[in-house]
Amino acid sequence: MRKSFLLVLLGLTFFLGACDLVGSEPTLTPIVVTATQEPRFLIVTATFTPSPSPVLAPTLPGQELTPFSTSTSAATATPAITQTPTFTPTPTDTPITPGAIIGPVGGIPAGGGLSVCSIAPQGGFGVVYANNPDIAAQIGCPLGSGSATPVNNAYQTYEGGLMVWVSSVGATGQPGIFAIFNDSTFQRFNDTWRDGLDPVSVGLNPPAGRIEPIRGFGKVWRETAGMSEALGWATSEEIGGTGFVLSFERGEMIYVPQNGQTYVLVAGAPGVWTSIAQPY
């Protein structure tokens, strides 16, 4: 384009020079030549950058949800969920034999353990012994032939336990009294009450519905420190009968027909007992 412009100027110069040669003065019409620049276009395209999709975190009870977007609306907190406790039923104990009075037997005495006995207890005592290895381990082997001795007995209930009298215990044949407490312990006493020498009773005034112990029970109850407090007043009269006794290395078994219980009495300090509804 610039080259064309120069050629035009040269042409005009030549023309004007020629006019001077012929001596005329022509009227010149000016010719304005404007340089035109080819337009150049810049196309700007807006690039769209997508916003990240909001990611919602799990809402905990009581925690307010804050969105990642730029929305000005307030987020609504997710209400807390109150959980309803689940009821878990408590299993019931296996029911005992009707009429049984069960008390736990204490730990195995020193030197105890399941013995290998040369003889086995007989009758109902043998059933208890064979069916309860823990009892067998604690009370040891039976003494003598293993057969129980039939004895006269007396039985009386108290506020805190019971008393059992037997006419003979062990090889000596001495009458004995067992104070059996509700806390699963017991004490054994020789019966030293003598008719005509010791009082039958001392005339105490028990509360209504209670009874003063008499004879051998009364003597042990009055003269043994803490006994009256531990057993309390008697709640029934003495009941006589015929029971069975068998001595073992570490205690006795006594069958009490008045309540149908076999008492396992393991010697110790204190002695401990259990009872099982097993006749002899």
C-alpha positions as semicolon CSV with decimal commas, in nm:
position;residue;x (nm);y (nm);z (nm)
1;M;0,000;0,000;0,000
2;R;0,278;0,243;0,079
3;K;0,434;0,170;-0,255
4;S;0,117;0,272;-0,439
5;F;0,108;0,599;-0,251
6;L;0,460;0,689;-0,368
7;L;0,371;0,612;-0,730
8;V;0,074;0,851;-0,709
9;L;0,294;1,131;-0,576
10;L;0,547;1,079;-0,853
11;G;0,271;1,094;-1,108
12;L;0,140;1,426;-0,973
13;T;0,484;1,577;-0,976
14;F;0,533;1,480;-1,337
15;F;0,190;1,620;-1,428
16;L;0,251;1,954;-1,259
17;G;0,587;1,983;-1,426
18;A;0,425;1,930;-1,763
19;C;0,167;2,199;-1,700
20;D;0,443;2,452;-1,629
21;L;0,600;2,364;-1,960
22;V;0,289;2,457;-2,154
23;G;0,237;2,778;-1,948
24;S;-0,118;2,715;-1,829
25;E;-0,233;2,744;-1,475
26;P;-0,503;2,477;-1,427
27;T;-0,709;2,473;-1,110
28;L;-0,595;2,189;-0,899
29;T;-0,844;1,986;-0,702
30;P;-0,661;1,846;-0,410
31;I;-0,681;1,477;-0,374
32;V;-0,658;1,359;-0,016
33;V;-0,526;1,015;0,018
34;T;-0,583;0,861;0,358
35;A;-0,390;0,560;0,459
36;T;-0,624;0,286;0,562
37;Q;-0,511;0,022;0,797
38;E;-0,660;-0,316;0,766
39;P;-0,863;-0,384;1,077
40;R;-0,751;-0,652;1,310
41;F;-1,005;-0,824;1,540
42;L;-0,942;-0,980;1,881
43;I;-1,212;-1,227;1,973
44;V;-1,237;-1,278;2,346
45;T;-1,427;-1,582;2,453
46;A;-1,535;-1,601;2,815
47;T;-1,426;-1,931;2,966
48;F;-1,675;-2,078;3,215
49;T;-1,513;-2,238;3,514
50;P;-1,767;-2,468;3,681
51;S;-1,799;-2,438;4,056
52;P;-1,737;-2,762;4,246
53;S;-2,047;-2,941;4,348
54;P;-2,100;-2,905;4,722
55;V;-2,004;-3,212;4,923
56;L;-2,211;-3,264;5,233
57;A;-2,044;-3,414;5,539
58;P;-2,256;-3,636;5,766
59;T;-2,438;-3,429;6,024
60;L;-2,393;-3,534;6,385
61;P;-2,674;-3,477;6,636
62;G;-2,655;-3,117;6,752
63;Q;-2,401;-3,014;6,483
64;E;-2,501;-2,736;6,240
65;L;-2,456;-2,806;5,867
66;T;-2,247;-2,539;5,682
67;P;-2,280;-2,563;5,299
68;F;-1,983;-2,509;5,067
69;S;-2,193;-2,299;4,825
70;T;-2,210;-1,919;4,846
71;S;-2,583;-1,915;4,905
72;T;-2,686;-1,656;5,163
73;S;-2,967;-1,870;5,298
74;A;-2,903;-2,006;5,644
75;A;-2,854;-2,382;5,673
76;T;-3,104;-2,565;5,889
77;A;-2,947;-2,781;6,159
78;T;-3,041;-3,146;6,151
79;P;-3,241;-3,222;6,467
80;A;-3,073;-3,454;6,715
81;I;-3,207;-3,810;6,724
82;T;-3,304;-3,940;7,066
83;Q;-3,238;-4,311;7,082
84;T;-3,484;-4,531;7,267
85;P;-3,303;-4,776;7,500
86;T;-3,342;-5,139;7,407
87;F;-3,474;-5,364;7,683
88;T;-3,260;-5,671;7,741
89;P;-3,443;-5,934;7,943
90;T;-3,255;-6,078;8,236
91;P;-3,254;-6,459;8,233
92;T;-3,414;-6,616;8,537
93;D;-3,242;-6,875;8,749
94;T;-3,328;-7,238;8,698
95;P;-3,607;-7,310;8,945
96;I;-3,511;-7,534;9,234
97;T;-3,700;-7,839;9,345
98;P;-4,020;-7,727;9,523
99;G;-3,961;-7,714;9,895
100;A;-3,581;-7,709;9,866
101;I;-3,387;-7,466;10,084
102;I;-3,056;-7,403;9,914
103;G;-2,763;-7,233;10,083
104;P;-2,418;-7,199;9,922
105;V;-2,140;-7,422;10,042
106;G;-1,816;-7,233;10,110
107;G;-1,473;-7,281;9,955
108;I;-1,286;-7,609;9,966
109;P;-1,102;-7,634;10,301
110;A;-0,724;-7,651;10,311
111;G;-0,609;-7,990;10,194
112;G;-0,947;-8,044;10,030
113;G;-1,007;-8,171;9,683
114;L;-1,196;-8,449;9,519
115;S;-1,105;-8,755;9,723
116;V;-1,084;-9,113;9,601
117;C;-1,275;-9,286;9,878
118;S;-1,254;-9,653;9,961
119;I;-1,624;-9,651;10,049
120;A;-1,918;-9,446;9,929
121;P;-2,203;-9,302;10,135
122;Q;-2,525;-9,498;10,118
123;G;-2,891;-9,409;10,069
124;G;-3,001;-9,053;9,998
125;F;-2,665;-8,921;10,121
126;G;-2,500;-9,124;9,845
127;V;-2,729;-8,961;9,587
128;V;-2,635;-8,613;9,709
129;Y;-2,266;-8,706;9,714
130;A;-2,263;-8,857;9,363
131;N;-2,465;-8,577;9,202
132;N;-2,264;-8,291;9,356
133;P;-1,886;-8,335;9,306
134;D;-1,819;-7,993;9,465
135;I;-1,992;-8,106;9,783
136;A;-1,799;-8,435;9,778
137;A;-1,470;-8,244;9,742
138;Q;-1,549;-8,018;10,036
139;I;-1,683;-8,265;10,288
140;G;-1,438;-8,548;10,211
141;C;-1,491;-8,922;10,246
142;P;-1,753;-9,078;10,473
143;L;-1,639;-9,230;10,801
144;G;-1,726;-9,582;10,909
145;S;-1,919;-9,808;10,676
146;G;-2,083;-9,525;10,482
147;S;-2,425;-9,609;10,622
148;A;-2,611;-9,335;10,808
149;T;-2,713;-9,370;11,173
150;P;-3,084;-9,332;11,252
151;V;-3,130;-9,078;11,533
152;N;-3,403;-8,904;11,726
153;N;-3,413;-8,540;11,633
154;A;-3,586;-8,210;11,704
155;Y;-3,635;-7,915;11,470
156;Q;-3,726;-7,551;11,539
157;T;-3,734;-7,242;11,315
158;Y;-3,610;-6,897;11,418
159;E;-3,616;-6,544;11,281
160;G;-3,257;-6,582;11,163
161;G;-3,230;-6,953;11,089
162;L;-3,312;-7,283;11,263
163;M;-3,187;-7,533;11,521
164;V;-3,158;-7,909;11,479
165;W;-3,100;-8,153;11,769
166;V;-2,980;-8,510;11,708
167;S;-2,950;-8,778;11,974
168;S;-2,607;-8,899;11,853
169;V;-2,322;-8,752;11,644
170;G;-2,013;-8,945;11,541
171;A;-1,840;-9,236;11,713
172;T;-1,885;-9,095;12,065
173;G;-2,264;-9,100;12,050
174;Q;-2,278;-8,753;12,207
175;P;-2,606;-8,565;12,144
176;G;-2,549;-8,255;11,933
177;I;-2,718;-7,926;11,850
178;F;-2,666;-7,745;11,518
179;A;-2,747;-7,373;11,496
180;I;-2,797;-7,309;11,125
181;F;-2,800;-6,940;11,028
182;N;-2,960;-6,774;10,727
183;D;-2,620;-6,634;10,621
184;S;-2,510;-6,987;10,519
185;T;-2,294;-7,047;10,827
186;F;-2,355;-7,284;11,119
187;Q;-2,221;-7,377;11,461
188;R;-2,220;-7,720;11,624
189;F;-2,255;-7,770;12,001
190;N;-2,258;-8,067;12,235
191;D;-2,597;-8,090;12,403
192;T;-2,522;-8,041;12,774
193;W;-2,877;-7,976;12,893
194;R;-2,985;-8,215;13,176
195;D;-3,341;-8,263;13,279
196;G;-3,383;-8,177;13,649
197;L;-3,053;-7,988;13,658
198;D;-3,110;-7,721;13,396
199;P;-3,424;-7,507;13,365
200;V;-3,667;-7,582;13,087
201;S;-3,710;-7,206;13,034
202;V;-3,638;-6,880;13,218
203;G;-3,973;-6,711;13,164
204;L;-3,883;-6,455;12,899
205;N;-4,155;-6,246;12,734
206;P;-4,108;-6,267;12,355
207;P;-4,296;-6,037;12,116
208;A;-4,634;-6,145;11,982
209;G;-4,601;-6,440;11,747
210;R;-4,256;-6,535;11,882
211;I;-4,149;-6,813;12,118
212;E;-3,880;-6,847;12,386
213;P;-3,647;-7,144;12,310
214;I;-3,654;-7,415;12,579
215;R;-3,448;-7,711;12,704
216;G;-3,126;-7,773;12,509
217;F;-3,208;-7,516;12,241
218;G;-3,284;-7,260;12,510
219;K;-2,954;-7,325;12,692
220;V;-2,744;-7,279;12,378
221;W;-2,954;-6,976;12,276
222;R;-2,910;-6,800;12,613
223;E;-2,556;-6,897;12,711
224;T;-2,370;-6,864;12,379
225;A;-2,247;-6,510;12,316
226;G;-2,426;-6,351;12,022
227;M;-2,652;-6,649;11,960
228;S;-2,983;-6,489;12,058
229;E;-2,900;-6,185;11,844
230;A;-2,801;-6,397;11,544
231;L;-3,098;-6,635;11,554
232;G;-3,360;-6,407;11,705
233;W;-3,673;-6,548;11,866
234;A;-3,814;-6,886;11,770
235;T;-4,100;-6,872;11,520
236;S;-4,236;-7,224;11,576
237;E;-4,253;-7,486;11,850
238;E;-4,002;-7,771;11,858
239;I;-4,102;-8,060;11,633
240;G;-3,964;-8,406;11,708
241;G;-3,892;-8,686;11,461
242;T;-3,650;-8,954;11,347
243;G;-3,368;-8,852;11,114
244;F;-3,033;-8,982;10,988
245;V;-2,675;-8,865;11,045
246;L;-2,351;-8,960;10,870
247;S;-2,010;-8,820;10,962
248;F;-1,748;-8,732;10,698
249;E;-1,383;-8,626;10,711
250;R;-1,484;-8,260;10,720
251;G;-1,841;-8,245;10,845
252;E;-2,176;-8,420;10,859
253;M;-2,485;-8,489;10,655
254;I;-2,815;-8,478;10,842
255;Y;-3,154;-8,572;10,705
256;V;-3,434;-8,371;10,874
257;P;-3,774;-8,533;10,804
258;Q;-3,967;-8,234;10,942
259;N;-3,888;-8,030;10,629
260;G;-3,762;-8,306;10,396
261;Q;-3,413;-8,158;10,366
262;T;-3,069;-8,318;10,369
263;Y;-2,826;-8,069;10,527
264;V;-2,461;-8,080;10,422
265;L;-2,256;-7,922;10,703
266;V;-1,891;-7,855;10,615
267;A;-1,670;-7,789;10,917
268;G;-1,465;-7,470;10,926
269;A;-1,425;-7,135;11,096
270;P;-1,705;-7,068;11,042
271;G;-1,869;-7,383;10,914
272;V;-2,085;-7,350;10,603
273;W;-2,390;-7,540;10,491
274;T;-2,625;-7,618;10,205
275;S;-2,947;-7,818;10,192
276;I;-3,104;-8,030;9,922
277;A;-3,456;-8,171;9,909
278;Q;-3,337;-8,533;9,916
279;P;-3,481;-8,790;10,157
280;Y;-3,258;-9,055;10,304
